[in-house]
Amino acid sequence: MIFCQVAEKLYNMGDAIDLTGDGGVMKKIVQRSKPDAIAPSESLPLVDVHYEGTLADTGEVFDTTREDNTIFSFEIGTGSVIKAWDVALRTMKVGEVAVITCKPEYAYGSAGSPPDIPPEATLVFEVELVACRPRKGSSVSSASDERARLEELKKQREMAAAAKEEEKKKREEAKAAAAARIQAKLEAKKGKGKGKAK
């Protein structure tokens, strides 16, 4: 019973998960998403987030969207954000809030990001995944519409190919029938010719 309570507490609090296997990106869930929440994917690579970034050493906030309630948007997997974010956001679902701790090699490394982030800084972000969206010019429905359109084209091509094949078969049968009639006429003429000669 005690073990169950401890396990439940860890589950609810969110135990830190090592996302990279080397301790470079640690994620602790603060608020879970709904079970049916969507996650970033190939068709939904654009993410909208709220976040607050602090320096692990001092706890000093160096960047936040919370003060002016803005949304930060980026596309996962394009290298437009630090490595830790590309890694961590892939594991999140809409509505989830997580604390992500990033070692320097997954953040700004030995260069830092002056003046706010010193070299070799470990960063801590509290991130909320607000939304996942398709790239501009495509939408989930247009992606599925496109699949349906391509499927329809494929069917039409297959039907056209089958019709062509049927047509070809009929032509060959007609040729064979015509050749057989000609052959029969020739045979008949030969037979008549022989009869006259006798």
Salt bridges, closest charged atoms under 4 A:
ASP48 OD1 - ARG133 NH2 2.88
GLU75 OE2 - ARG135 NE 2.77
GLU96 OE2 - LYS27 NZ 2.90
GLU126 OE2 - ARG66 NH2 3.96
GLU128 OE1 - ARG66 NH1 3.83
GLU146 OE2 - ARG149 NH2 2.85
